[in-house]
Amino acid sequence: MESSADLTSLLKRYVVTRPALAARMDVSLQTIHNWCIGRVPVPVHQFSRLAESLTAFGASDAEIAKLMRAYLQMHGLNDRLLNTLSSRNDSNDRGVVLLMSWDIKSGGLFSHFPGACRSAVQGIGMTCLVVDCGGDHQMKRTYVNEAITHRYAGVILAGIPGAPPSSVDDLFDTIQPLANAGIPVVMISPWNADVALPQGVTALGWDANISNSMALGFLRESGHERIALVLSETSPVSSGRYQGLDRTFSDQGARIDDALVVWAGDDPHNPDAIQEALGVATAIFARPSTLHLLANGCYAKNLRWPDDISIITIGHPESIPQLSSNPFTYVGIPVGRISRSAAHILSSLVEDGDGAYYQQFAVYGKTAMRIMNADGGSVGAPAHR
């Protein structure tokens, strides 16, 4: 009965209701009641899921180990099995870094960070496992739990967003168990000056306001005023109504025309909104993941860039497709430098073993970015159509 009391006290200590534990473990509420009152001991095959769940709720390794040893005794088993599994876990996974990507198939800017990060992590002598959330917030939480279960040395988040409506709060709530478990976290994310990092998290990225300003400024310097936006609904680039671009327009004394904002969804066979924008705008500011869809709209209206329409985006060479004789003009993001810095910072946190005290955001600014394909690219003077 001592173990049942321990489970009950753990739930109370971390303010976890029995229904919440039942939902997380996908068992009935009656099952949790039976475990808590000691009517039925937790089955051995449920140990791992119970430990994962308690860890996610904030319980320490020592507390969980004590609970599991008590359950082993209830089953008449020696706790040598638990010690063996724990030591095996530590020895195998201490040098392993889990790198989480959001949606590699999207083709956006962040789909190219995993390769650069993996090379950088392996270059400093650590093993790097790359997993993809496929744009699914539940998978994001699953991978966090896996990192805790396997006691990975550290976790890198490459463009992982939070779920709406409070995306920042959701993201930090999701990764908080990593900090509680003493696993250092490095986030790669654009900086828009409104992120307060939680304890145990270090972040790297580029100044999204500057990259946006460089792109918009280049279009305006080329004489464009009727500028459309083609944005991705699943983009982790920035929060805000227009992913931070409304501030950029305002800073430059311009405004966003709602009629010229296109949200590219999952249906590539519905280009009507893009074609409508192409009929009015002289220039397009697009996310890299929308360029294929935008190009299809141009082909359908027999428009060529930069003669008939100007296009600019933000990315790096591997994220920018070549879809015409003229390459796309873009603001270059230092993916390689950011990835190498992420690997080295994570390595230092792992070696120091003191990740809970690191809170910083390393921001790459204007000196690290420049306009690529400014000449002979996809931006020209406004066409008279």
LOVEX-741531 format. One record per residue (C-alpha): residue number from 1; x, y, z. Coordinates in steps of 0.05 Angstrom, whole numbers, always signed. Layout:
REM residues N
LODREN   seq     east    north       up
LODREN   NUM        X        Y        Z
...
END
This chain:
REM residues 385
LODREN   seq     east    north       up
LODREN     1       +0       +0       +0
LODREN     2      +61      +45       +8
LODREN     3      +70      +49      -68
LODREN     4       -3      +68      -78
LODREN     5       +5     +124      -28
LODREN     6      +67     +147      -65
LODREN     7      +28     +151     -131
LODREN     8      -28     +189      -99
LODREN     9      +20     +238      -65
LODREN    10      +58     +249     -131
LODREN    11       -7     +267     -166
LODREN    12      -24     +315     -111
LODREN    13      +46     +345     -108
LODREN    14      +46     +361     -182
LODREN    15      -28     +380     -185
LODREN    16      -47     +324     -232
LODREN    17     -118     +297     -231
LODREN    18     -133     +224     -240
LODREN    19     -173     +237     -304
LODREN    20     -113     +275     -332
LODREN    21      -67     +216     -319
LODREN    22     -118     +168     -348
LODREN    23     -124     +209     -411
LODREN    24      -49     +215     -420
LODREN    25      -38     +140     -411
LODREN    26     -100     +121     -452
LODREN    27     -129      +78     -397
LODREN    28     -196      +82     -360
LODREN    29     -206     +127     -300
LODREN    30     -225      +65     -260
LODREN    31     -156      +36     -275
LODREN    32     -122      +97     -245
LODREN    33     -168      +93     -184
LODREN    34     -148      +20     -175
LODREN    35      -74      +38     -178
LODREN    36      -81      +96     -130
LODREN    37     -118      +58      -76
LODREN    38      -74       -4      -85
LODREN    39     -130      -50     -107
LODREN    40      -89      -69     -169
LODREN    41      -14      -61     -177
LODREN    42       +9      -25     -239
LODREN    43      +25      -78     -292
LODREN    44      +98      -83     -311
LODREN    45      +82      -67     -384
LODREN    46      +53       +0     -361
LODREN    47     +116      +21     -322
LODREN    48     +146      +58     -381
LODREN    49      +83      +97     -399
LODREN    50      +70     +115     -326
LODREN    51     +142     +139     -318
LODREN    52     +136     +181     -382
LODREN    53      +71     +211     -359
LODREN    54      +96     +229     -289
LODREN    55     +160     +259     -319
LODREN    56     +118     +302     -366
LODREN    57      +79     +327     -306
LODREN    58     +144     +347     -271
LODREN    59     +162     +288     -226
LODREN    60     +236     +278     -214
LODREN    61     +276     +216     -235
LODREN    62     +287     +199     -161
LODREN    63     +213     +202     -145
LODREN    64     +195     +158     -205
LODREN    65     +251     +108     -190
LODREN    66     +226     +101     -118
LODREN    67     +155      +89     -143
LODREN    68     +177      +37     -195
LODREN    69     +219       -1     -144
LODREN    70     +159       -5      -98
LODREN    71     +117      -33     -155
LODREN    72     +171      -84     -172
LODREN    73     +168     -108     -100
LODREN    74      +93     -114     -104
LODREN    75     +103     -160     -164
LODREN    76     +155     -199     -126
LODREN    77     +211     -175     -171
LODREN    78     +280     -150     -153
LODREN    79     +296      -78     -170
LODREN    80     +361     -101     -204
LODREN    81     +321     -100     -269
LODREN    82     +306      -26     -260
LODREN    83     +378      -10     -245
LODREN    84     +402      -49     -306
LODREN    85     +354      -13     -352
LODREN    86     +372      +55     -323
LODREN    87     +447      +44     -331
LODREN    88     +437      +18     -401
LODREN    89     +396      +79     -419
LODREN    90     +449     +126     -391
LODREN    91     +507      +93     -426
LODREN    92     +473      +89     -494
LODREN    93     +440     +158     -497
LODREN    94     +486     +205     -460
LODREN    95     +519     +227     -525
LODREN    96     +455     +229     -566
LODREN    97     +423     +294     -588
LODREN    98     +350     +294     -611
LODREN    99     +337     +344     -667
LODREN   100     +264     +359     -678
LODREN   101     +241     +388     -745
LODREN   102     +171     +415     -756
LODREN   103     +152     +395     -827
LODREN   104     +209     +376     -874
LODREN   105     +163     +361     -933
LODREN   106     +137     +433     -933
LODREN   107     +199     +456     -969
LODREN   108     +203     +520     -927
LODREN   109     +265     +551     -897
LODREN   110     +264     +507     -835
LODREN   111     +263     +443     -875
LODREN   112     +337     +454     -890
LODREN   113     +362     +466     -819
LODREN   114     +360     +393     -798
LODREN   115     +414     +372     -848
LODREN   116     +460     +429     -829
LODREN   117     +449     +418     -754
LODREN   118     +460     +344     -759
LODREN   119     +527     +354     -795
LODREN   120     +547     +405     -742
LODREN   121     +528     +360     -683
LODREN   122     +563     +300     -712
LODREN   123     +623     +343     -728
LODREN   124     +634     +355     -654
LODREN   125     +631     +280     -639
LODREN   126     +558     +271     -617
LODREN   127     +504     +227     -647
LODREN   128     +445     +265     -677
LODREN   129     +376     +234     -686
LODREN   130     +331     +274     -732
LODREN   131     +255     +268     -724
LODREN   132     +200     +304     -761
LODREN   133     +135     +326     -730
LODREN   134     +100     +328     -797
LODREN   135      +65     +392     -776
LODREN   136      +30     +354     -719
LODREN   137      +31     +385     -649
LODREN   138      +17     +318     -616
LODREN   139      +80     +289     -648
LODREN   140     +119     +348     -619
LODREN   141      +96     +328     -549
LODREN   142     +110     +254     -563
LODREN   143     +182     +268     -583
LODREN   144     +193     +311     -521
LODREN   145     +170     +252     -478
LODREN   146     +216     +205     -517
LODREN   147     +275     +251     -504
LODREN   148     +261     +248     -429
LODREN   149     +249     +173     -429
LODREN   150     +315     +159     -464
LODREN   151     +353     +213     -426
LODREN   152     +382     +244     -488
LODREN   153     +440     +291     -478
LODREN   154     +402     +350     -508
LODREN   155     +348     +372     -555
LODREN   156     +350     +421     -614
LODREN   157     +284     +449     -638
LODREN   158     +289     +472     -711
LODREN   159     +230     +518     -725
LODREN   160     +182     +483     -678
LODREN   161     +120     +527     -667
LODREN   162      +68     +527     -612
LODREN   163       -5     +511     -623
LODREN   164      -54     +569     -629
LODREN   165      -84     +610     -599
LODREN   166      -27     +621     -550
LODREN   167      +30     +593     -591
LODREN   168      +88     +617     -549
LODREN   169      +56     +592     -484
LODREN   170      +40     +525     -516
LODREN   171     +111     +516     -541
LODREN   172     +143     +532     -474
LODREN   173      +93     +489     -436
LODREN   174     +110     +432     -483
LODREN   175     +185     +436     -472
LODREN   176     +184     +454     -398
LODREN   177     +189     +380     -378
LODREN   178     +256     +377     -414
LODREN   179     +283     +432     -369
LODREN   180     +252     +397     -308
LODREN   181     +289     +334     -328
LODREN   182     +355     +372     -335
LODREN   183     +359     +363     -410
LODREN   184     +388     +425     -444
LODREN   185     +347     +455     -501
LODREN   186     +369     +498     -559
LODREN   187     +316     +530     -602
LODREN   188     +326     +555     -673
LODREN   189     +275     +609     -686
LODREN   190     +267     +677     -717
LODREN   191     +272     +734     -667
LODREN   192     +217     +786     -664
LODREN   193     +234     +818     -598
LODREN   194     +176     +791     -557
LODREN   195     +202     +723     -533
LODREN   196     +218     +713     -459
LODREN   197     +255     +647     -456
LODREN   198     +239     +598     -400
LODREN   199     +295     +573     -355
LODREN   200     +338     +519     -386
LODREN   201     +327     +542     -458
LODREN   202     +377     +577     -504
LODREN   203     +355     +602     -572
LODREN   204     +389     +623     -636
LODREN   205     +361     +656     -697
LODREN   206     +359     +716     -742
LODREN   207     +323     +782     -732
LODREN   208     +258     +770     -770
LODREN   209     +241     +844     -769
LODREN   210     +306     +860     -804
LODREN   211     +300     +805     -856
LODREN   212     +228     +827     -870
LODREN   213     +249     +900     -874
LODREN   214     +306     +884     -923
LODREN   215     +258     +846     -969
LODREN   216     +203     +899     -967
LODREN   217     +253     +956     -972
LODREN   218     +284     +925    -1035
LODREN   219     +216     +921    -1068
LODREN   220     +199     +993    -1050
LODREN   221     +267    +1018    -1072
LODREN   222     +252     +985    -1139
LODREN   223     +189    +1027    -1144
LODREN   224     +135     +979    -1120
LODREN   225      +76    +1002    -1078
LODREN   226      +22     +949    -1094
LODREN   227      +55     +891    -1058
LODREN   228      +18     +825    -1045
LODREN   229      +37     +775     -991
LODREN   230      +34     +700    -1003
LODREN   231      +41     +667     -934
LODREN   232      +40     +596     -908
LODREN   233      -13     +577     -857
LODREN   234      +34     +526     -824
LODREN   235      +96     +570     -822
LODREN   236     +134     +573     -756
LODREN   237     +168     +637     -779
LODREN   238     +133     +687     -734
LODREN   239      +71     +698     -694
LODREN   240      +22     +754     -706
LODREN   241      -34     +768     -754
LODREN   242      +12     +774     -815
LODREN   243      +72     +737     -786
LODREN   244     +104     +802     -765
LODREN   245      +99     +836     -833
LODREN   246      +47     +886     -810
LODREN   247     +100     +918     -766
LODREN   248     +149     +919     -824
LODREN   249     +100     +955     -869
LODREN   250      +83    +1005     -815
LODREN   251     +157    +1019     -800
LODREN   252     +166    +1037     -874
LODREN   253     +105    +1082     -876
LODREN   254      +64    +1033     -916
LODREN   255       +5     +989     -900
LODREN   256      -18     +919     -917
LODREN   257      -77     +914     -964
LODREN   258     -121     +857     -938
LODREN   259     -144     +843    -1009
LODREN   260      -71     +827    -1028
LODREN   261      -58     +777     -972
LODREN   262      -61     +704     -994
LODREN   263      -56     +647     -945
LODREN   264      -30     +585     -982
LODREN   265      -65     +525     -954
LODREN   266      -57     +451     -967
LODREN   267      -96     +452    -1033
LODREN   268      -48     +467    -1091
LODREN   269     -106     +461    -1141
LODREN   270     -140     +524    -1117
LODREN   271      -97     +582    -1144
LODREN   272     -155     +631    -1151
LODREN   273     -133     +676    -1094
LODREN   274      -61     +679    -1120
LODREN   275      -84     +695    -1190
LODREN   276     -129     +750    -1164
LODREN   277      -70     +781    -1127
LODREN   278      -26     +774    -1189
LODREN   279      -78     +814    -1228
LODREN   280      -71     +874    -1181
LODREN   281       -2     +873    -1149
LODREN   282      +63     +892    -1183
LODREN   283     +105     +853    -1133
LODREN   284      +98     +792    -1087
LODREN   285     +131     +780    -1020
LODREN   286     +127     +704    -1011
LODREN   287     +149     +652     -962
LODREN   288     +196     +599     -992
LODREN   289     +145     +543     -982
LODREN   290      +95     +580    -1026
LODREN   291     +140     +592    -1086
LODREN   292     +117     +532    -1127
LODREN   293      +45     +552    -1117
LODREN   294      +61     +624    -1135
LODREN   295      +99     +602    -1198
LODREN   296      +39     +560    -1220
LODREN   297       -4     +623    -1213
LODREN   298      +45     +662    -1256
LODREN   299      +46     +609    -1310
LODREN   300      -30     +607    -1311
LODREN   301      -33     +682    -1323
LODREN   302      +26     +681    -1371
LODREN   303      +67     +726    -1326
LODREN   304     +143     +725    -1324
LODREN   305     +188     +750    -1269
LODREN   306     +216     +803    -1266
LODREN   307     +187     +831    -1331
LODREN   308     +113     +825    -1312
LODREN   309     +116     +813    -1237
LODREN   310     +169     +820    -1183
LODREN   311     +179     +767    -1129
LODREN   312     +222     +767    -1067
LODREN   313     +227     +717    -1010
LODREN   314     +270     +699     -950
LODREN   315     +313     +636     -947
LODREN   316     +379     +606     -967
LODREN   317     +402     +570    -1031
LODREN   318     +375     +501    -1015
LODREN   319     +306     +528     -997
LODREN   320     +298     +570    -1061
LODREN   321     +276     +530    -1122
LODREN   322     +298     +548    -1192
LODREN   323     +232     +554    -1230
LODREN   324     +251     +600    -1287
LODREN   325     +312     +625    -1325
LODREN   326     +314     +682    -1274
LODREN   327     +328     +657    -1203
LODREN   328     +286     +684    -1145
LODREN   329     +313     +744    -1108
LODREN   330     +316     +731    -1033
LODREN   331     +344     +754     -966
LODREN   332     +396     +703     -948
LODREN   333     +391     +673     -878
LODREN   334     +456     +646     -848
LODREN   335     +431     +574     -838
LODREN   336     +501     +544     -834
LODREN   337     +526     +594     -782
LODREN   338     +463     +587     -740
LODREN   339     +466     +510     -743
LODREN   340     +539     +508     -723
LODREN   341     +527     +556     -665
LODREN   342     +468     +513     -642
LODREN   343     +512     +451     -641
LODREN   344     +569     +484     -603
LODREN   345     +523     +518     -552
LODREN   346     +487     +452     -539
LODREN   347     +554     +416     -531
LODREN   348     +577     +467     -479
LODREN   349     +512     +460     -441
LODREN   350     +519     +384     -441
LODREN   351     +591     +388     -417
LODREN   352     +576     +439     -363
LODREN   353     +516     +400     -339
LODREN   354     +486     +465     -316
LODREN   355     +435     +480     -371
LODREN   356     +382     +507     -323
LODREN   357     +421     +572     -315
LODREN   358     +428     +588     -389
LODREN   359     +377     +636     -417
LODREN   360     +396     +676     -478
LODREN   361     +376     +690     -550
LODREN   362     +434     +697     -599
LODREN   363     +408     +740     -656
LODREN   364     +439     +746     -725
LODREN   365     +426     +815     -752
LODREN   366     +435     +855     -816
LODREN   367     +509     +842     -822
LODREN   368     +495     +768     -828
LODREN   369     +442     +776     -883
LODREN   370     +443     +804     -953
LODREN   371     +400     +808    -1015
LODREN   372     +416     +750    -1061
LODREN   373     +405     +753    -1136
LODREN   374     +393     +828    -1132
LODREN   375     +415     +833    -1204
LODREN   376     +386     +785    -1255
LODREN   377     +337     +757    -1205
LODREN   378     +262     +762    -1197
LODREN   379     +256     +836    -1178
LODREN   380     +252     +892    -1229
LODREN   381     +216     +957    -1240
LODREN   382     +139     +956    -1236
LODREN   383     +108     +930    -1300
LODREN   384      +55     +973    -1334
LODREN   385       -2     +924    -1340
END
